[in-house]
Amino acid sequence: MISVCIATYNGVNYIEEQLRSILSQLSEEDEVVLSDDGSTDGTLEVIRQFGDPRIRILPSRRFASPILNFEYTLSHAKGDIIFLADQDDIWMPDKVKRTLPSLERYDCVTSDCVVVDGDDQVIDNSFFNLNNTHRGKYYNLLVKNGYLGCCMAFRRCILDKALPFPADVPMHDIWLGNVSAFFYSTTFLDEPLIRFRRHDHNASPTAKKSSFSLCRRLQFRYNVLRGLINRKSK
């Protein structure tokens, strides 16, 4: 069973297209687990109009945080395989089909993606190139993060180790990627499997120059490392 976990917040402009691109790839036994963080723009109304029993909308809670919202969504996933999805991207038609073979060999897979703007115009054909993404667990922990949540899929064992999230992790995908790398097995797929939309209202600054100071970025790395050490005995 596949669980696709989505955390929404004021995503009315893009959520319909994204859900259509996801649902077309799922079987009747799979699910889309969705948590909304207090949208005021009609996001939930668009989602409910699908009338698709595979979409499971969790009871509304107000987090004001994509990290906490994703944690809530992931904690309710029932599947053996979990895909993360953002509300404003578009999945390539064969994303699931192309990802599953790698999950037979690895516990976590992060694919490349095409970076587009709010009008779906291409900014860059490869996020990996734009981000200077490298393999290697120490590089991704200490130098530059390459774990992009909307491009990640993983086996249930990752959730068993990663949940609950430490209170001070910088972002949910950074934590999940590092848990995967240090306790299980992870790989990167060079094939772009989504259209990764960057616009003025994104919840994270990914694919943009970081606005955090060097001291703050070092603190983020320390927080993740400390969380991994504390989680080692779980």
Backbone bond lengths (Angstrom), bond angles and torsions (degrees), N, CA, C in turn:
res aa  C-N    CA-C-N  psi(-1)  N-CA   C-N-CA  omega(-1)  CA-C   N-CA-C  phi
1 M - - - 1.465 - - 1.525 110.18 -
2 I 1.302 116.50 136.61 1.461 123.05 177.92 1.524 109.38 -103.82
3 S 1.328 115.94 133.83 1.463 121.94 170.20 1.519 108.34 -114.28
4 V 1.321 116.59 124.56 1.457 121.68 173.02 1.521 106.98 -102.23
5 C 1.331 116.69 119.77 1.466 121.09 -175.51 1.527 110.20 -104.58
6 I 1.324 115.34 124.43 1.457 121.67 -178.29 1.527 109.31 -127.38
7 A 1.335 116.09 132.83 1.462 122.28 173.19 1.522 107.57 -110.01
8 T 1.323 116.99 119.52 1.468 120.26 -175.77 1.519 112.00 -110.58
9 Y 1.340 113.07 153.02 1.462 120.95 171.05 1.527 108.02 -162.47
10 N 1.318 116.51 113.19 1.470 122.70 179.02 1.532 111.50 46.91
11 G 1.321 114.72 55.56 1.460 120.23 -178.20 1.516 113.73 -111.60
12 V 1.314 117.55 28.36 1.460 121.37 -172.58 1.532 112.67 -60.53
13 N 1.317 118.42 -28.20 1.460 120.84 -176.37 1.520 113.75 -69.70
14 Y 1.347 116.45 -24.73 1.457 119.12 -170.69 1.532 115.07 -128.63
15 I 1.319 118.74 -15.71 1.455 120.85 -169.62 1.531 112.95 -63.63
16 E 1.319 118.35 -33.59 1.462 119.42 -179.12 1.529 111.08 -64.69
17 E 1.307 117.00 -47.09 1.471 120.35 179.86 1.520 111.02 -63.13
18 Q 1.321 116.46 -40.49 1.458 119.89 179.25 1.527 111.64 -64.19
19 L 1.323 117.68 -46.77 1.458 120.29 -179.62 1.530 111.72 -62.54
20 R 1.301 117.51 -38.69 1.467 119.48 177.66 1.529 111.20 -63.01
21 S 1.316 116.88 -39.70 1.460 119.98 179.99 1.523 112.08 -68.31
22 I 1.333 117.08 -25.81 1.469 121.72 179.07 1.520 111.33 -84.53
23 L 1.311 116.63 -51.56 1.469 120.97 -173.93 1.522 112.35 -60.71
24 S 1.311 117.64 -31.02 1.468 120.70 -178.99 1.523 112.04 -66.15
25 Q 1.335 117.43 -14.28 1.463 121.00 -177.14 1.530 113.31 -106.08
26 L 1.327 117.30 -2.62 1.460 120.76 -175.55 1.519 111.20 -101.29
27 S 1.329 115.29 153.00 1.459 120.68 174.62 1.523 109.73 -85.20
28 E 1.300 116.22 174.83 1.470 120.88 179.47 1.524 111.87 -67.71
29 E 1.331 117.35 -20.19 1.469 120.64 -178.79 1.521 112.38 -88.38
30 D 1.312 117.83 -11.84 1.460 121.26 -177.92 1.531 111.25 -82.87
31 E 1.338 115.99 174.22 1.461 120.05 -177.40 1.517 111.82 -143.88
32 V 1.315 114.94 153.67 1.460 123.04 167.77 1.520 106.40 -113.70
33 V 1.329 116.41 114.46 1.457 121.61 -179.66 1.522 107.53 -98.91
34 L 1.315 116.46 122.16 1.457 120.32 -170.28 1.524 110.91 -129.54
35 S 1.324 115.12 131.07 1.466 121.18 175.92 1.521 108.41 -123.15
36 D 1.313 116.05 129.61 1.463 120.92 -179.76 1.526 109.50 -106.96
37 D 1.333 115.61 134.93 1.461 122.12 -174.19 1.531 111.57 -99.33
38 G 1.346 115.56 49.49 1.451 119.74 174.15 1.516 114.74 81.44
39 S 1.327 118.28 37.60 1.467 121.10 179.60 1.524 111.44 -59.43
40 T 1.324 115.05 144.87 1.470 121.27 178.73 1.523 112.03 -120.21
41 D 1.334 117.37 9.99 1.470 120.49 -172.36 1.522 114.14 -112.63
42 G 1.324 118.37 10.10 1.455 120.40 179.63 1.514 114.75 93.16
43 T 1.323 117.17 11.61 1.468 120.43 179.78 1.524 111.44 -56.20
44 L 1.314 117.71 -49.00 1.465 120.79 -177.23 1.519 112.10 -65.26
45 E 1.306 116.61 -34.46 1.467 119.32 178.70 1.524 110.74 -63.62
46 V 1.324 117.28 -40.79 1.467 121.09 177.38 1.518 110.58 -63.08
47 I 1.308 116.36 -42.33 1.464 120.63 -178.93 1.528 110.90 -65.28
48 R 1.311 116.44 -44.47 1.466 120.16 -178.43 1.526 111.74 -65.00
49 Q 1.327 117.89 -28.80 1.458 121.12 179.96 1.525 113.04 -64.70
50 F 1.321 117.43 -18.74 1.459 119.50 176.30 1.528 110.74 -63.24
51 G 1.333 117.35 -35.68 1.452 120.94 -177.90 1.510 113.20 58.11
52 D 1.323 116.75 30.53 1.463 121.59 -176.57 1.529 109.00 -97.09
53 P 1.327 117.81 122.01 1.469 119.76 -177.14 1.522 113.54 -65.95
54 R 1.321 116.97 -14.31 1.469 119.14 177.77 1.526 112.16 -75.73
55 I 1.337 117.48 -17.28 1.464 121.28 178.43 1.522 109.02 -86.83
56 R 1.322 116.47 118.69 1.461 121.78 179.67 1.528 108.48 -112.65
57 I 1.324 116.18 107.18 1.467 121.60 179.72 1.521 108.47 -89.06
58 L 1.317 116.46 119.82 1.459 120.65 -178.71 1.531 110.90 -74.68
59 P 1.319 116.83 155.52 1.467 119.65 176.03 1.525 110.79 -53.86
60 S 1.318 116.40 134.95 1.463 121.12 -173.66 1.523 111.52 -64.45
61 R 1.343 113.77 135.62 1.458 121.13 172.50 1.518 107.67 -138.79
62 R 1.319 117.18 152.07 1.465 120.96 -178.49 1.518 108.66 -105.59
63 F 1.340 116.23 113.13 1.462 121.35 -178.40 1.527 112.58 -107.53
64 A 1.326 116.77 -33.31 1.470 121.88 -171.75 1.527 110.47 54.37
65 S 1.334 116.13 35.80 1.459 121.19 -178.16 1.521 109.39 -159.99
66 P 1.333 118.88 123.28 1.461 119.73 175.77 1.523 112.57 -65.69
67 I 1.329 117.02 -28.96 1.472 120.20 179.12 1.524 110.13 -64.04
68 L 1.329 116.28 -51.33 1.463 120.53 -178.93 1.528 111.44 -67.61
69 N 1.309 116.55 -35.09 1.456 120.42 179.56 1.527 110.71 -66.03
70 F 1.326 117.05 -43.08 1.468 120.05 176.67 1.528 111.41 -67.12
71 E 1.320 117.32 -38.45 1.463 120.01 177.61 1.531 110.27 -59.18
72 Y 1.314 116.44 -43.94 1.465 122.03 178.53 1.527 111.03 -61.42
73 T 1.321 116.01 -44.37 1.457 120.45 179.78 1.526 110.93 -64.20
74 L 1.314 116.68 -47.83 1.465 121.12 -178.55 1.526 112.19 -62.73
75 S 1.316 116.67 -34.37 1.464 119.58 -178.73 1.524 112.28 -67.31
76 H 1.344 117.48 -14.19 1.459 121.34 179.45 1.528 113.27 -106.61
77 A 1.324 117.38 2.49 1.461 120.40 -179.75 1.527 110.88 -70.21
78 K 1.314 116.47 137.57 1.460 121.70 -177.95 1.531 113.17 -103.91
79 G 1.321 117.32 -12.11 1.449 121.06 -170.35 1.517 114.90 -77.42
80 D 1.330 114.52 161.88 1.460 121.92 172.44 1.529 110.41 -80.68
81 I 1.328 115.76 -25.97 1.458 122.65 177.61 1.526 107.70 -120.41
82 I 1.336 116.39 131.89 1.461 120.85 -178.38 1.523 109.23 -119.45
83 F 1.311 115.86 128.71 1.461 122.66 170.94 1.522 108.00 -108.46
84 L 1.322 116.75 135.78 1.455 120.95 170.60 1.522 108.88 -91.54
85 A 1.324 116.61 144.83 1.466 120.52 178.14 1.517 109.54 -145.24
86 D 1.326 116.17 137.48 1.455 121.53 172.15 1.520 109.62 -89.23
87 Q 1.308 116.38 159.32 1.467 121.33 -173.87 1.525 113.70 -72.69
88 D 1.321 117.55 -18.74 1.462 119.82 -168.67 1.522 114.71 -116.59
89 D 1.328 118.46 8.97 1.458 121.19 178.88 1.527 110.60 -93.69
90 I 1.323 116.21 -175.99 1.459 122.56 175.41 1.520 107.74 -137.27
91 W 1.323 116.51 124.68 1.453 119.89 177.42 1.524 110.60 -78.25
92 M 1.334 115.72 138.69 1.458 119.87 170.73 1.536 108.44 -65.14
93 P 1.328 117.78 150.70 1.476 120.59 -173.28 1.522 115.13 -58.33
94 D 1.334 118.41 -24.54 1.468 120.19 -176.93 1.527 112.57 -114.93
95 K 1.337 117.22 24.21 1.466 120.60 -177.21 1.533 112.36 -56.04
96 V 1.318 117.15 -50.72 1.463 120.17 -177.76 1.524 110.25 -64.42
97 K 1.311 116.25 -47.36 1.470 121.55 -178.68 1.520 111.53 -58.83
98 R 1.322 117.45 -38.42 1.458 121.33 -177.69 1.531 112.49 -79.62
99 T 1.322 117.13 -21.34 1.463 120.81 -177.19 1.526 112.66 -87.53
100 L 1.307 117.19 -38.42 1.474 120.72 -171.92 1.528 114.19 -57.56
101 P 1.332 120.75 -40.89 1.471 118.63 178.56 1.528 113.51 -58.02
102 S 1.325 117.67 -36.31 1.470 120.25 178.77 1.521 111.31 -69.40
103 L 1.346 117.12 -29.99 1.461 120.32 178.64 1.521 112.54 -75.07
104 E 1.320 117.28 -7.07 1.459 120.40 171.23 1.526 111.05 -79.58
105 R 1.335 116.05 -19.92 1.468 121.21 -178.61 1.522 112.58 -109.31
106 Y 1.333 116.45 -28.00 1.461 121.14 -176.46 1.525 109.85 -127.55
107 D 1.330 115.17 157.16 1.462 119.77 179.95 1.526 112.91 -85.32
108 C 1.324 117.32 -21.55 1.460 121.31 -179.65 1.523 109.48 -143.36
109 V 1.321 115.78 137.80 1.465 122.46 -179.36 1.529 108.95 -128.98
110 T 1.318 116.15 131.00 1.459 121.77 172.54 1.520 107.98 -119.48
111 S 1.323 116.87 118.34 1.461 120.61 -178.39 1.522 110.61 -94.17
112 D 1.315 115.34 164.37 1.458 121.44 171.35 1.529 108.72 -75.88
113 C 1.327 117.08 172.50 1.458 120.95 177.47 1.517 110.21 -154.31
114 V 1.317 114.95 158.04 1.458 121.78 172.19 1.524 107.62 -86.76
115 V 1.311 117.91 129.48 1.460 122.28 179.71 1.528 108.60 -91.96
116 V 1.336 116.42 125.21 1.471 121.37 -179.13 1.522 109.67 -127.60
117 D 1.341 115.66 164.32 1.454 119.81 177.80 1.529 110.60 -92.49
118 G 1.316 117.24 -172.24 1.452 121.11 -177.04 1.508 114.39 -62.97
119 D 1.326 116.99 -20.00 1.467 121.63 178.20 1.518 112.29 -101.17
120 D 1.334 117.28 14.63 1.462 123.91 179.06 1.529 112.58 66.51
121 Q 1.323 116.66 26.77 1.462 120.81 174.01 1.530 109.20 -91.71
122 V 1.330 116.51 135.68 1.459 120.87 -172.99 1.524 111.49 -67.94
123 I 1.338 114.78 128.46 1.464 122.64 173.04 1.525 109.31 -95.08
124 D 1.329 115.25 -43.96 1.467 120.66 178.66 1.523 108.33 -154.03
125 N 1.308 117.65 139.78 1.468 122.17 -178.45 1.523 113.19 -78.14
126 S 1.329 117.59 -9.08 1.464 120.04 -179.74 1.516 110.61 -146.66
127 F 1.326 116.45 113.78 1.462 120.31 173.64 1.526 110.57 -63.94
128 F 1.327 117.03 -36.12 1.462 119.80 179.59 1.528 110.81 -57.24
129 N 1.319 116.56 -43.62 1.463 119.84 178.64 1.527 111.24 -68.78
130 L 1.317 116.26 -43.06 1.462 121.14 -179.32 1.524 111.29 -62.79
131 N 1.308 116.43 -39.43 1.460 123.09 -176.86 1.524 112.88 -87.70
132 N 1.334 116.54 -10.43 1.466 121.74 -172.63 1.527 110.33 58.02
133 T 1.329 114.84 46.97 1.465 121.49 -178.28 1.520 111.06 -68.72
134 H 1.335 115.96 134.07 1.463 122.56 177.70 1.524 110.15 -125.14
135 R 1.331 115.44 154.31 1.455 120.78 169.76 1.529 109.02 -75.07
136 G 1.321 115.29 167.76 1.454 120.15 174.75 1.512 112.81 108.06
137 K 1.322 116.45 122.38 1.460 119.95 -173.78 1.526 112.22 -67.48
138 Y 1.348 118.02 -35.04 1.462 119.18 -179.13 1.522 111.19 -74.49
139 Y 1.323 116.91 -34.66 1.460 120.04 176.42 1.526 110.16 -62.48
140 N 1.323 116.52 -46.04 1.465 120.64 -176.94 1.517 112.48 -70.91
141 L 1.315 117.85 -26.12 1.463 120.82 176.69 1.525 111.50 -82.16
142 L 1.335 116.96 -45.03 1.457 120.72 -167.86 1.526 114.34 -100.98
143 V 1.331 117.70 -25.83 1.465 120.05 -174.09 1.524 111.80 -106.72
144 K 1.326 117.42 -65.18 1.465 120.32 -176.88 1.514 109.78 -150.99
145 N 1.326 116.29 126.36 1.464 121.00 -179.12 1.525 111.77 -70.64
146 G 1.322 115.21 133.62 1.460 120.31 176.20 1.511 113.61 -118.63
147 Y 1.333 117.11 3.56 1.460 121.20 -177.71 1.525 109.39 -86.02
148 L 1.318 115.96 99.40 1.461 122.42 -178.84 1.518 108.64 -97.35
149 G 1.338 116.40 113.09 1.457 121.49 -169.83 1.510 114.94 -54.42
150 C 1.323 117.56 -44.65 1.459 120.08 -176.26 1.521 112.69 -67.36
151 C 1.330 116.68 -9.71 1.469 122.00 177.65 1.529 112.14 -107.72
152 M 1.330 116.85 7.54 1.462 120.71 -174.24 1.525 112.40 -101.11
153 A 1.329 114.06 143.99 1.470 122.60 170.24 1.517 106.79 -140.51
154 F 1.328 116.92 144.71 1.460 118.70 -175.60 1.525 111.06 -154.47
155 R 1.310 113.81 164.56 1.463 121.38 179.33 1.532 109.51 -83.79
156 R 1.304 115.85 161.73 1.468 121.53 -172.96 1.526 112.77 -61.26
157 C 1.327 117.54 -27.98 1.463 119.88 -179.38 1.518 111.99 -57.07
158 I 1.330 117.15 -29.49 1.464 120.25 178.63 1.525 110.51 -63.72
159 L 1.332 116.41 -43.85 1.462 119.79 179.10 1.518 111.56 -63.65
160 D 1.330 116.09 -39.70 1.457 119.57 -178.70 1.527 111.32 -59.16
161 K 1.333 115.98 -30.91 1.465 120.57 -179.77 1.532 112.12 -90.00
162 A 1.321 117.08 -34.16 1.469 121.18 -170.53 1.516 114.23 -84.18
163 L 1.329 117.18 -28.62 1.464 120.52 -177.72 1.519 111.44 -91.46
164 P 1.333 116.89 143.81 1.472 127.51 -8.44 1.522 111.43 -73.57
165 F 1.330 116.93 156.81 1.457 121.00 178.86 1.527 110.18 -67.09
166 P 1.330 117.77 142.43 1.477 119.03 168.22 1.524 109.77 -59.26
167 A 1.302 117.00 151.06 1.464 121.08 -172.87 1.520 113.53 -68.30
168 D 1.335 117.85 -21.51 1.461 119.87 -170.76 1.525 113.75 -116.66
169 V 1.344 118.66 21.64 1.464 118.83 177.34 1.531 109.63 -71.59
170 P 1.349 117.97 145.38 1.455 120.32 -175.30 1.519 114.39 -70.86
171 M 1.341 117.86 -30.92 1.460 121.89 178.73 1.528 108.48 -163.93
172 H 1.316 116.89 150.69 1.457 121.31 -175.13 1.516 112.90 -60.53
173 D 1.354 117.89 -39.93 1.457 119.54 -175.89 1.529 111.86 -72.66
174 I 1.334 117.05 -32.95 1.465 119.77 175.86 1.523 110.24 -62.39
175 W 1.327 116.62 -42.95 1.459 120.83 178.83 1.525 111.41 -65.79
176 L 1.317 117.17 -47.93 1.463 120.57 -178.51 1.527 111.51 -63.11
177 G 1.332 117.22 -41.33 1.454 120.19 179.17 1.509 112.61 -63.68
178 N 1.326 116.76 -41.63 1.464 119.80 -179.85 1.521 112.26 -71.69
179 V 1.319 117.60 -36.93 1.469 119.69 173.33 1.527 109.77 -59.47
180 S 1.317 116.65 -43.76 1.462 121.17 179.12 1.525 111.17 -61.07
181 A 1.325 116.46 -45.31 1.463 120.98 -174.99 1.525 112.77 -70.38
182 F 1.326 117.36 -37.57 1.462 119.86 -173.34 1.529 113.51 -90.80
183 F 1.329 118.28 -21.35 1.456 119.63 -178.58 1.525 113.72 -116.74
184 Y 1.314 117.44 -16.01 1.463 121.06 -177.13 1.523 108.77 -135.85
185 S 1.313 118.38 -142.95 1.463 121.48 179.98 1.521 109.43 -129.91
186 T 1.315 115.42 141.58 1.459 119.96 -177.50 1.516 110.33 -140.02
187 T 1.319 116.12 154.85 1.461 121.16 177.95 1.523 109.62 -146.18
188 F 1.325 115.37 162.90 1.463 122.57 175.59 1.522 108.76 -115.41
189 L 1.321 116.08 133.91 1.459 122.19 175.75 1.525 108.76 -101.16
190 D 1.323 116.20 126.31 1.457 120.05 -178.25 1.526 113.21 -74.21
191 E 1.306 116.75 -9.02 1.465 121.01 -177.49 1.535 111.41 -81.56
192 P 1.339 118.81 126.34 1.474 120.42 175.94 1.527 110.94 -70.08
193 L 1.331 116.92 123.10 1.461 120.79 -175.68 1.531 113.58 -118.85
194 I 1.325 117.55 -0.62 1.464 120.11 171.42 1.526 108.97 -142.94
195 R 1.333 114.94 163.49 1.453 121.72 167.40 1.528 106.25 -100.10
196 F 1.322 115.08 109.99 1.463 124.36 -171.82 1.525 108.36 -91.58
197 R 1.336 115.79 108.83 1.451 120.66 -170.25 1.533 111.47 -89.72
198 R 1.327 115.78 125.35 1.459 122.89 175.80 1.522 108.75 -112.87
199 H 1.335 115.92 123.97 1.461 120.87 -178.64 1.522 109.22 -148.74
200 D 1.294 117.96 -176.51 1.463 121.71 -171.70 1.526 114.09 -70.44
201 H 1.339 117.37 -13.98 1.467 119.24 -173.65 1.524 113.25 -115.73
202 N 1.330 118.21 19.21 1.456 120.20 177.37 1.524 110.94 -63.37
203 A 1.335 115.18 145.87 1.464 119.89 -179.16 1.518 112.53 -76.97
204 S 1.342 117.75 -20.16 1.456 121.08 -179.73 1.522 109.55 -127.73
205 P 1.356 117.25 157.99 1.467 121.05 -178.25 1.518 113.44 -90.32
206 T 1.331 118.95 15.32 1.450 121.80 -177.20 1.523 111.04 -53.06
207 A 1.342 115.01 140.64 1.470 123.86 -178.19 1.527 112.03 75.48
208 K 1.333 116.67 6.44 1.457 121.04 173.26 1.526 108.09 -120.30
209 K 1.312 116.85 160.32 1.462 120.85 178.11 1.520 109.74 -63.89
210 S 1.326 115.93 132.87 1.459 120.56 -177.87 1.525 111.07 -64.97
211 S 1.334 115.01 137.74 1.468 120.51 177.39 1.525 111.61 -95.77
212 F 1.343 116.95 -0.60 1.457 120.82 -178.29 1.527 110.61 -82.37
213 S 1.315 116.45 146.40 1.463 122.01 177.46 1.525 109.67 -70.01
214 L 1.324 116.29 162.53 1.456 121.11 177.13 1.519 110.76 -58.01
215 C 1.314 116.73 -40.74 1.463 120.83 179.73 1.522 110.90 -61.38
216 R 1.327 116.49 -42.85 1.463 120.68 -179.88 1.517 110.90 -67.08
217 R 1.328 117.94 -39.21 1.458 120.77 178.93 1.528 111.30 -66.55
218 L 1.323 116.55 -37.21 1.464 119.59 176.06 1.530 110.78 -66.23
219 Q 1.320 116.32 -36.51 1.463 120.46 176.96 1.516 110.94 -62.97
220 F 1.333 117.23 -40.58 1.465 121.38 176.78 1.530 110.50 -57.59
221 R 1.324 116.15 -46.02 1.459 120.06 -178.30 1.527 111.34 -65.15
222 Y 1.307 115.02 -40.47 1.464 118.97 177.17 1.522 111.28 -62.66
223 N 1.329 117.02 -41.00 1.460 120.58 -179.86 1.525 111.43 -62.07
224 V 1.325 116.77 -42.11 1.465 120.38 178.68 1.519 110.26 -66.28
225 L 1.328 117.06 -45.52 1.464 120.82 179.75 1.520 111.13 -60.31
226 R 1.312 116.89 -44.56 1.465 120.48 177.90 1.531 110.98 -61.62
227 G 1.331 116.16 -40.65 1.455 119.38 177.87 1.516 112.18 -63.01
228 L 1.331 117.29 -39.30 1.470 121.17 178.32 1.518 111.16 -64.79
229 I 1.312 116.46 -42.07 1.472 120.50 178.93 1.523 110.46 -63.01
230 N 1.337 116.06 -43.63 1.461 119.65 -179.56 1.515 111.87 -68.20
231 R 1.336 116.60 -27.94 1.469 120.73 -176.83 1.524 112.45 -86.59
232 K 1.332 117.11 -8.39 1.460 120.72 -172.70 1.516 112.32 -58.68
233 S 1.324 117.55 -35.42 1.466 120.68 -175.51 1.519 113.47 -87.37
234 K 1.339 117.76 -3.17 1.462 120.16 -176.44 1.516 111.24 -68.43
